[in-house]
Amino acid sequence: MHVKIPTDRIGVLVGPSGSVKSTLEEKTGAEMVVDSDTGAVEIIAGEDPIMAMRLAEIVKAIGRGFSPERAYPLLEDEMLMLDVIDLSRVCNTKSDMARVKGRIIGKDGRTREITEKLTGVGISVYGKTVAVIGNPDQIRIARTAIEMLMDGAPHG
């Protein structure tokens, strides 16, 4: 199984002295082969192929801006999933992108923080995407709120 993440997130995935990579491999029984030049991560399943799929989801979450600590719950709770919202579908210019990301994050991160508290999800705004970790119902509610902000709905 292959996952591609931005090269600037490889350091976060591997961690200091490989600590994050080792922890993930230990917890899942799968192996990761990381190409730091291209951002390609090959996941070699161990005894449990489901854990390899969960590992792929964690790698994607880290690639979309989550810290390893905020992505680890994907391993422990099988109801949690990752949803990625592409902002480029509503943003045609860099200034549009900055405006929409600013609306989602809010002043000093308050809008993102409030959305996380009210919906029970984790949110990461990175690059041209917004990534959400939560259970399906929480994600549906958070996605609706984020899409409303993207479409220009007022805060509050």
JOHUFEN-V193635 format. One record per residue. N is the residue number from 0. RES is the residue in three letters. PHI is phi as a letter, one per 40 degrees, with the letter a starting at -180 (999 if undefined). D_FIRST is the distance of its C-alpha to the first C-alpha in Angstrom with 2 decimals. Layout:
n:N res:RES phi:PHI d_first:D_FIRST
n:N res:RES phi:PHI d_first:D_FIRST
This chain:
n:0 res:MET phi:999 d_first:0.00
n:1 res:HIS phi:b d_first:3.82
n:2 res:VAL phi:b d_first:6.89
n:3 res:LYS phi:b d_first:10.35
n:4 res:ILE phi:b d_first:13.35
n:5 res:PRO phi:d d_first:17.00
n:6 res:THR phi:c d_first:18.13
n:7 res:ASP phi:c d_first:20.93
n:8 res:ARG phi:b d_first:18.67
n:9 res:ILE phi:c d_first:17.07
n:10 res:GLY phi:d d_first:20.26
n:11 res:VAL phi:c d_first:19.99
n:12 res:LEU phi:c d_first:16.45
n:13 res:VAL phi:c d_first:17.69
n:14 res:GLY phi:g d_first:21.14
n:15 res:PRO phi:c d_first:24.47
n:16 res:SER phi:f d_first:24.21
n:17 res:GLY phi:g d_first:20.53
n:18 res:SER phi:c d_first:21.66
n:19 res:VAL phi:c d_first:19.10
n:20 res:LYS phi:d d_first:16.13
n:21 res:SER phi:c d_first:18.03
n:22 res:THR phi:c d_first:18.92
n:23 res:LEU phi:c d_first:15.44
n:24 res:GLU phi:c d_first:14.32
n:25 res:GLU phi:c d_first:17.65
n:26 res:LYS phi:c d_first:17.51
n:27 res:THR phi:b d_first:14.13
n:28 res:GLY phi:g d_first:14.33
n:29 res:ALA phi:b d_first:10.77
n:30 res:GLU phi:b d_first:10.61
n:31 res:MET phi:b d_first:9.73
n:32 res:VAL phi:b d_first:10.50
n:33 res:VAL phi:b d_first:12.12
n:34 res:ASP phi:b d_first:13.82
n:35 res:SER phi:c d_first:16.80
n:36 res:ASP phi:c d_first:18.25
n:37 res:THR phi:b d_first:15.70
n:38 res:GLY phi:g d_first:13.92
n:39 res:ALA phi:c d_first:10.43
n:40 res:VAL phi:b d_first:8.39
n:41 res:GLU phi:c d_first:5.78
n:42 res:ILE phi:b d_first:5.16
n:43 res:ILE phi:b d_first:6.69
n:44 res:ALA phi:c d_first:8.09
n:45 res:GLY phi:c d_first:11.87
n:46 res:GLU phi:c d_first:14.47
n:47 res:ASP phi:b d_first:13.47
n:48 res:PRO phi:c d_first:10.23
n:49 res:ILE phi:c d_first:11.78
n:50 res:MET phi:c d_first:11.91
n:51 res:ALA phi:c d_first:8.21
n:52 res:MET phi:c d_first:8.23
n:53 res:ARG phi:c d_first:11.35
n:54 res:LEU phi:c d_first:10.14
n:55 res:ALA phi:c d_first:7.76
n:56 res:GLU phi:c d_first:11.10
n:57 res:ILE phi:c d_first:13.15
n:58 res:VAL phi:c d_first:11.50
n:59 res:LYS phi:c d_first:12.21
n:60 res:ALA phi:c d_first:15.62
n:61 res:ILE phi:c d_first:16.48
n:62 res:GLY phi:c d_first:15.60
n:63 res:ARG phi:c d_first:17.98
n:64 res:GLY phi:h d_first:20.75
n:65 res:PHE phi:c d_first:20.74
n:66 res:SER phi:c d_first:21.86
n:67 res:PRO phi:d d_first:19.88
n:68 res:GLU phi:c d_first:22.84
n:69 res:ARG phi:c d_first:22.62
n:70 res:ALA phi:c d_first:18.86
n:71 res:TYR phi:d d_first:19.26
n:72 res:PRO phi:d d_first:20.89
n:73 res:LEU phi:d d_first:17.61
n:74 res:LEU phi:c d_first:17.06
n:75 res:GLU phi:c d_first:20.63
n:76 res:ASP phi:b d_first:21.35
n:77 res:GLU phi:c d_first:19.24
n:78 res:MET phi:c d_first:21.35
n:79 res:LEU phi:c d_first:20.19
n:80 res:MET phi:a d_first:17.76
n:81 res:LEU phi:b d_first:17.05
n:82 res:ASP phi:b d_first:18.78
n:83 res:VAL phi:b d_first:19.01
n:84 res:ILE phi:b d_first:22.27
n:85 res:ASP phi:c d_first:22.72
n:86 res:LEU phi:c d_first:26.19
n:87 res:SER phi:c d_first:26.55
n:88 res:ARG phi:c d_first:27.52
n:89 res:VAL phi:b d_first:30.82
n:90 res:CYS phi:b d_first:31.29
n:91 res:ASN phi:c d_first:32.71
n:92 res:THR phi:b d_first:33.90
n:93 res:LYS phi:c d_first:33.09
n:94 res:SER phi:c d_first:36.05
n:95 res:ASP phi:d d_first:34.79
n:96 res:MET phi:c d_first:31.45
n:97 res:ALA phi:c d_first:33.38
n:98 res:ARG phi:c d_first:35.69
n:99 res:VAL phi:c d_first:33.04
n:100 res:LYS phi:c d_first:31.06
n:101 res:GLY phi:c d_first:34.47
n:102 res:ARG phi:c d_first:35.30
n:103 res:ILE phi:c d_first:32.13
n:104 res:ILE phi:c d_first:32.55
n:105 res:GLY phi:g d_first:36.35
n:106 res:LYS phi:c d_first:38.96
n:107 res:ASP phi:f d_first:37.79
n:108 res:GLY phi:g d_first:34.66
n:109 res:ARG phi:c d_first:36.92
n:110 res:THR phi:c d_first:35.55
n:111 res:ARG phi:c d_first:31.96
n:112 res:GLU phi:c d_first:33.37
n:113 res:ILE phi:c d_first:35.52
n:114 res:THR phi:c d_first:32.75
n:115 res:GLU phi:c d_first:30.58
n:116 res:LYS phi:c d_first:33.61
n:117 res:LEU phi:c d_first:34.69
n:118 res:THR phi:b d_first:31.36
n:119 res:GLY phi:g d_first:29.80
n:120 res:VAL phi:b d_first:26.56
n:121 res:GLY phi:b d_first:25.16
n:122 res:ILE phi:b d_first:25.25
n:123 res:SER phi:b d_first:24.02
n:124 res:VAL phi:b d_first:25.34
n:125 res:TYR phi:a d_first:23.50
n:126 res:GLY phi:g d_first:23.74
n:127 res:LYS phi:b d_first:24.06
n:128 res:THR phi:b d_first:22.45
n:129 res:VAL phi:b d_first:23.46
n:130 res:ALA phi:b d_first:20.86
n:131 res:VAL phi:b d_first:22.05
n:132 res:ILE phi:b d_first:21.07
n:133 res:GLY phi:i d_first:23.11
n:134 res:ASN phi:c d_first:23.60
n:135 res:PRO phi:d d_first:23.76
n:136 res:ASP phi:c d_first:27.56
n:137 res:GLN phi:c d_first:27.62
n:138 res:ILE phi:c d_first:25.03
n:139 res:ARG phi:d d_first:27.12
n:140 res:ILE phi:c d_first:30.24
n:141 res:ALA phi:c d_first:28.78
n:142 res:ARG phi:c d_first:27.29
n:143 res:THR phi:c d_first:30.78
n:144 res:ALA phi:c d_first:32.46
n:145 res:ILE phi:c d_first:30.23
n:146 res:GLU phi:c d_first:30.70
n:147 res:MET phi:c d_first:34.43
n:148 res:LEU phi:c d_first:34.55
n:149 res:MET phi:c d_first:32.68
n:150 res:ASP phi:c d_first:35.28
n:151 res:GLY phi:g d_first:38.11
n:152 res:ALA phi:c d_first:39.24
n:153 res:PRO phi:c d_first:41.46
n:154 res:HIS phi:c d_first:40.34
n:155 res:GLY phi:g d_first:41.87
